[in-house]
Amino acid sequence: MLQSRKVTGRGESTAAHYAFGALEDDVIIKHRLLTRTTTTRGEPPLKKLQKKFTAFAVETEKAADNYADCERLAKAFLQELRTFELPLVKTKAVIDANVREKENFNELNDEINRKIVEAQEDIEELKKLLEASKVERKHKEECETVRKLIAAQPPRFETQKVIDELEKEITSLEAENTASSRTLELRKKQFALLLHVVDELQNTIEEEQRSMVEEMRMAAIYENKNIVEDAAGGSAEAMAID
């Protein structure tokens, strides 16, 4: 494969330029494998084999007294043919090995893919188990918390004793509340009666005050009347004396 390189200065990229494209390279490689011309140096084996065969064929076309040369050229051709055939046999063995290796690789690839699928299924199953384990662990933690709270509480008989004492206290408080309610109701009635008495007393006082004012007014009128009469009588007596 021919190729040329472009050498650039510092800071520039180095790019490789090939004389043939990718498809042309494949054609050339295939041709070289078929003709056993895997190198550009020396004469290709197929061309050498062709020359040996051509020389033998040309020699057989000559006069009848060249059997020795024909035999020599035939041996040289057969030797070259065996030399050319041996790499082909090796190449076929390599190809068969590569085919078997490819089949083994495909089987191994299929097995790996199958194991990957199984591993993914196992992962999904393990995820589900993990979620279930988390839920179960959460329930266990909640149960443990409740158990600790229950264990921290006093025994049942002590709690019942406290409840009985509280019920007695509630009963006593209810009795006191009832007594207080009755006393309050009595005080309300007494206060209402007191207000009624005060109201009556206030009305009586106001009535008495009005009576006293009326009596004082009448007394004043009566006294003024006497004064006027006395004055009138004195004037008549004075006039009689005169």
C-alpha positions in Angstrom: 0.0 0.0 0.0 1.5 3.3 -1.1 1.3 6.2 1.3 2.9 9.6 1.8 3.3 11.6 5.0 3.1 15.3 5.4 5.5 16.7 8.0 4.4 20.0 9.4 6.0 22.4 11.8 5.5 22.6 15.6 1.9 23.2 16.6 0.5 21.8 13.3 -1.3 18.5 12.8 0.3 15.6 10.9 -2.0 13.9 8.4 -1.5 10.7 6.4 -2.5 10.6 2.8 -3.0 7.2 1.1 -2.7 6.6 -2.6 -5.8 4.3 -2.7 -9.2 4.5 -1.2 -10.6 1.9 1.2 -12.4 -0.1 -1.5 -9.3 -0.1 -3.7 -7.2 -1.3 -0.8 -9.6 -4.3 -0.3 -9.4 -5.2 -4.0 -5.6 -5.1 -3.9 -5.4 -7.1 -0.7 -7.8 -9.7 -2.1 -5.8 -9.9 -5.4 -2.5 -10.3 -3.5 -4.0 -13.1 -1.4 -5.2 -14.9 -4.4 -2.0 -14.5 -6.3 0.2 -14.9 -3.2 1.7 -11.4 -4.0 1.8 -10.2 -0.4 4.8 -8.1 -0.9 6.0 -5.6 -3.6 9.5 -6.9 -3.5 10.7 -9.7 -5.8 8.8 -11.6 -8.4 5.3 -12.8 -7.4 5.1 -16.6 -6.9 2.2 -17.0 -9.4 4.2 -15.2 -12.1 7.2 -17.4 -11.4 5.0 -20.5 -11.6 3.6 -19.2 -14.9 7.1 -18.7 -16.2 8.1 -22.3 -15.3 5.0 -23.7 -17.0 5.6 -21.5 -20.1 9.2 -22.6 -20.3 8.2 -26.3 -20.0 5.4 -25.9 -22.6 7.7 -24.1 -25.0 10.3 -26.8 -24.6 7.8 -29.5 -25.4 7.1 -27.8 -28.7 10.7 -28.2 -29.9 12.5 -31.1 -31.5 12.1 -34.7 -30.2 15.7 -35.0 -28.8 15.1 -32.6 -25.8 13.6 -35.0 -23.4 16.2 -34.2 -20.7 15.4 -30.5 -20.9 11.7 -31.2 -20.8 12.2 -33.5 -17.8 14.3 -30.9 -16.1 11.8 -28.1 -16.8 8.9 -30.4 -15.7 10.6 -31.1 -12.4 11.3 -27.4 -12.0 7.6 -26.7 -12.7 6.4 -29.4 -10.3 8.8 -28.1 -7.7 7.6 -24.6 -8.1 4.0 -25.9 -8.1 4.6 -27.6 -4.8 6.2 -24.5 -3.5 3.2 -22.5 -4.6 0.8 -25.1 -3.2 2.2 -25.2 0.3 1.3 -21.6 1.3 -2.1 -22.2 -0.2 -2.6 -25.3 2.1 -1.3 -23.2 5.0 -3.6 -20.4 4.1 -6.6 -22.8 3.8 -5.7 -24.2 7.2 -5.5 -20.7 8.6 -8.9 -19.9 7.0 -10.4 -23.0 8.4 -9.0 -22.2 11.8 -10.3 -18.6 11.5 -13.8 -20.0 10.5 -13.8 -22.3 13.5 -12.5 -19.5 15.7 -15.3 -17.2 14.4 -17.9 -19.9 15.1 -16.5 -20.3 18.6 -16.5 -16.6 19.0 -20.2 -16.4 17.8 -21.1 -19.2 20.2 -19.2 -17.4 23.0 -20.8 -14.1 22.0 -24.3 -15.8 22.1 -23.5 -17.3 25.5 -22.2 -14.0 26.8 -25.4 -12.2 25.6 -27.5 -15.0 27.1 -25.6 -14.5 30.4 -26.0 -10.8 30.2 -29.8 -11.2 29.7 -29.9 -13.6 32.7 -27.8 -11.2 34.7 -30.2 -8.4 33.9 -33.1 -10.5 34.9 -31.3 -11.4 38.1 -30.6 -7.7 38.7 -34.2 -6.9 38.3 -35.2 -9.7 40.6 -32.6 -8.6 43.2 -34.0 -5.0 42.9 -37.4 -6.3 43.8 -36.0 -8.3 46.7 -34.1 -5.3 47.8 -37.2 -3.2 47.8 -39.1 -5.9 49.7 -36.2 -6.1 52.2 -36.3 -2.4 52.7 -40.1 -2.5 53.4 -39.7 -5.4 55.7 -36.8 -3.6 57.5 -38.9 -0.5 57.8 -41.7 -2.5 59.4 -39.3 -4.2 61.8 -37.9 -0.8 62.8 -41.4 0.6 63.4 -42.2 -2.5 65.4 -39.0 -2.1 67.4 -39.9 1.6 68.1 -43.4 0.6 69.3 -41.9 -2.1 71.4 -39.5 0.3 73.0 -42.3 2.8 73.7 -44.4 0.0 75.3 -41.4 -1.2 77.3 -40.8 2.4 78.5 -44.4 2.5 79.9 -45.1 1.5 83.6 -46.7 -1.9 84.3 -50.4 -2.4 83.8 -51.3 -2.5 87.6 -49.5 0.8 88.2 -51.3 2.4 85.3 -54.6 1.0 86.5 -53.8 2.3 90.0 -53.2 5.8 88.6 -56.4 5.6 86.6 -58.4 4.7 89.7 -56.9 7.5 91.6 -57.6 9.9 88.8 -61.2 8.6 88.6 -61.6 9.2 92.3 -60.2 12.7 92.0 -62.5 13.4 89.0 -65.5 12.2 91.1 -64.4 14.4 94.0 -64.0 17.3 91.7 -67.4 16.7 90.1 -69.0 16.6 93.6 -67.2 19.9 94.5 -68.3 21.3 91.2 -71.9 20.3 91.9 -71.7 21.9 95.4 -70.1 25.0 94.0 -72.8 25.2 91.3 -75.5 24.9 93.9 -73.9 27.5 96.2 -73.5 29.8 93.2 -77.1 29.3 92.3 -78.1 30.1 95.9 -75.9 33.2 95.9 -77.5 34.3 92.6 -81.0 33.9 94.1 -79.9 35.8 97.3 -78.3 38.5 95.2 -81.5 38.8 93.1 -83.5 39.0 96.3 -81.2 41.6 97.7 -81.5 43.7 94.5 -85.2 43.4 94.8 -85.2 44.5 98.5 -82.8 47.4 97.6 -85.1 48.4 94.8 -88.1 48.3 97.1 -86.3 50.2 99.8 -85.2 52.8 97.2 -88.8 53.2 96.1 -89.9 53.5 99.7 -87.3 56.2 100.4 -88.2 58.1 97.3 -91.9 57.9 98.3 -91.2 59.1 101.8 -89.0 61.9 100.4 -91.9 63.0 98.1 -94.3 62.9 101.1 -92.0 65.0 103.3 -91.6 67.5 100.5 -95.3 67.6 100.1 -95.8 68.1 103.8 -93.2 70.8 104.0 -94.8 72.5 101.0 -98.2 72.4 102.7 -96.8 73.5 106.0 -95.2 76.5 104.2 -98.4 77.3 102.5 -100.3 77.1 105.8 -97.8 79.3 107.6 -97.8 81.9 104.8 -101.6 81.9 105.0 -101.5 82.5 108.8 -99.0 85.3 108.4 -101.2 86.9 105.8 -104.2 86.6 108.0 -102.4 88.0 111.0 -101.2 90.9 109.0 -104.7 91.5 107.8 -106.2 91.4 111.3 -103.6 93.9 112.6 -104.5 96.3 109.9 -108.2 96.2 110.8 -107.6 96.7 114.5 -105.4 99.8 113.7 -108.1 101.2 111.6 -110.7 100.7 114.3 -108.5 102.5 116.9 -108.2 105.4 114.6 
